[in-house]
Each structure stands twice: as C-alpha cells, then as structure tokens.
Amino acid sequence: MARLPKPLPKWKSFLYPYARVTWISIGVVTLLVSVMFPILTRIDVGDDSSELQFSKALLLVAGALVAQSMNLSTFGVGEWRRVWMAVWYMGCIVFITGYNGNLIAFLTVPLYPVRIETIKQLAESPLRVTMMDYGEFVPEALQASTDNALRRIGNKLDLFPQDHYYDPAMEMVVKNGTHAFIEAYSFLMGLRMKYGVSKETYILKEQVYSGYLIWFLPKYTPYTETISSTLQRLVEAGIVGKLYRNHFAKTDVIVQGIASVSSLSLDELQGAFLLLVLGLLSSSVLFLAELGFVKLKTMKIKSN
C-alpha cells in the first residue's frame, strides 16, 4: 500500500494532451519546415515569385499550428509551395484535433502522475518499505531472495513494533509519504477502511506476498480433505471472488469516485485562461513591433 500521488497542477492542463517528447518533436519539425521553405525557394530558380525569407516562412508555418488562416499570395507562395503548405496544413489539422480532444479529457478527469504498480518499480523508487515486526518470515526472505527487486526491497525495509497497532505505518505512508506498507491484500483493504484512508492510498497491482484462503480445523479432522476440495470448487466457480468484491464494495466505490468525471470549474480552466492571456500578450507585442516596423519603413521612404 502506498500514498496516492498528488494530482498534477490543473493550470498546466494545456500542456498535458501531448507528452514532452511530442512537444519537442513538433517544435523541431516546425523549425525544420520553416528553414527548408526558403531554401527550396532559392533553389527553384524558375519560380518568378518573390523570395521567401525565414521570418515570413516561420510565421506562415507556425500560424497553421494555431489554426491561423493565411493569405498565401501575401507571402509570394507559388504553385508548388501551395502543395507543400497543403501537406503541412493536413498535419496541423491532425495535431489540432488530437490536442483539442485530449484537452477536454484532461480538463474533466483528474490527472495523476504515473503510479508505482509493480515490485520492480517499488524497488527502483525512492520510497522505503515498512511492516509490523510480529515475527514474520518476510524480512529475512526478502533479504535472502535471488530476485534483485525483492532483495532491494528487503534492504530498505523498516520494521515497527506492535505497541501502537498500525498507527506508525499510517503515519509513514499517509502523512509523510516516505514508505510503502507491506501486508496481505485483504488485510490492507481492511486497514484502509478502518483508518479511513481509502481516498489517500492505493494498493499496488503486484503483491510482495499473497494471502491465502484458509479454514481453521482441529488437528486430525477426518473431513479436512472434503472441505478443502469444496473450498477449491468455490474459488474456481468465482463465488469466493464475488463475496470478496461485495465485502470490499465500499472501498471500491470510494476509489472509483476519485477518478470519476467531474464538471469543469474555474480552477480547472486556469490553464486555458493563462494560455489566452499569453496569446493576447504575444499578439499585442507582435502588433506593436509590426506597427513600429511599418512606421520606420515609411519614414525611410519619405527621407529618400
């Protein structure tokens, strides 16, 4: 059992639809297309259209990424370059459609960092491991294990005494977030309900050791074999699993409610508003720069 990682900041939601590698790739491809455009224009000697500069090419190419319409004749774009831009616009349509679709999903569903789910991930994580010291064989078995991941877990295992029940474990896992807690699955589910930490914790999909279904019987009981075979049939038929799920239904509902779809709030739309402000500021700066450039050009013409 480990503490649920805190949700990623909602104001950064406009970046989440694509991974970091995707954003970098989009930036590199945009610059590459912007560089190749004027180079191919200069190579095409037979084209009588005006020479396309890098700044104009970058404005034309980057504008397509934000669904900005462009008058290609303004940029001196000839026939073959229109075909070139048509291919680029198709790619931008795919990018924009995917971005808008994923953005809606990330705005309406809480987004969490990647959780630790396997023994190998737990061994490689900075989390330490804890369990109650009640004479269990697990600590020695982990340290002597031939599996590298289990052995690493055993080397960073911290035991706590039975004096205060499982309060130390809850403090290390829930309050401090420095440890993962080792116990049998059913017992962990019960502890989460007892301490009311179902919303703050989760149980790893891969277990360090399993808890088994048992039925205590007196020694030398003659019908032990009959009961064992009957229990096995109940397990294979799925009846035990059904009873198990019903027993922990309350916890399952709580866990499912954490990641359920919710209505949009102003807090979740912070990223969209920040992106809007950033766009307005950028457009204002570009407008003032363009206005100043036109005035300087006009003054230069008048002076000549």
BELVEN-V990060 format. One record per backbone hydrogen bond with DSSP energy under -0.5 kcal/mol. NH is the residue of the N-H (numbers start at 0). CO is the residue of the C=O. Records with the same first field share a line. If there is no record, write none. Layout:
# BELVEN-V990060
NH=CO  CO
This chain:
# BELVEN-V990060
1=201
3=199
7=110
11=8
12=9
14=11
15=11
16=12
17=14
22=18
23=19
24=20
25=21
26=22
27=23
28=24
29=25
30=26
31=27
32=28
33=29
34=30
35=31
36=32
37=33
38=34
39=35
40=36
41=37
42=38
43=39
44=42
46=43
47=45
52=50
56=52
57=53
58=54
59=55
60=56
61=57
62=58
63=59  60
64=60  61
65=61  62
66=63
67=62
68=66
71=69
73=70
74=70  71
75=72
76=71
77=75
81=77  78
82=78
83=79
84=80
85=81
86=82
87=83
88=84
89=85
90=86
91=87
92=88
93=89
94=90
95=91
96=92
97=93
98=94
99=95
100=96
101=97
102=98
103=99
104=100
105=101
106=102
107=103
108=104
111=109
112=5
116=114
121=117
122=118
123=119
124=120
127=177
128=155
129=179
130=157
132=159
133=131
140=136
141=137
142=138
143=139
144=141
150=146
151=147
152=148
153=149
154=150
155=151  152
156=153
157=128
158=156
159=130
164=161
166=163
169=165
170=166
171=167
172=168
173=169
174=169
175=170
176=171
177=171
178=171
179=127
180=0
181=129
182=180
187=183
188=184
189=185
190=186
191=187
192=188
193=189
194=190
195=191
196=191
197=191
199=196
200=196
201=1
205=116
206=204
213=211
220=217
223=220
226=222
227=223
228=224
229=225
230=226
231=227
232=228
233=229
234=230
235=231
236=232
237=233  234
238=233
239=233
241=237
242=238
243=239
244=240
245=241
246=242
247=243
248=245
251=247
252=248
253=249
254=250
255=251
256=252
257=253  254
258=254
259=256
261=107
268=264
269=266
272=268
273=269
274=270
275=271
276=272
277=273
278=274
279=275
280=276
281=277
282=278
283=279
284=280
285=281
286=282
287=283
288=284
289=285
290=286
291=287
292=288
293=289
294=290
295=291
296=292
297=293
298=294
299=295
300=296
301=297
302=298
303=299
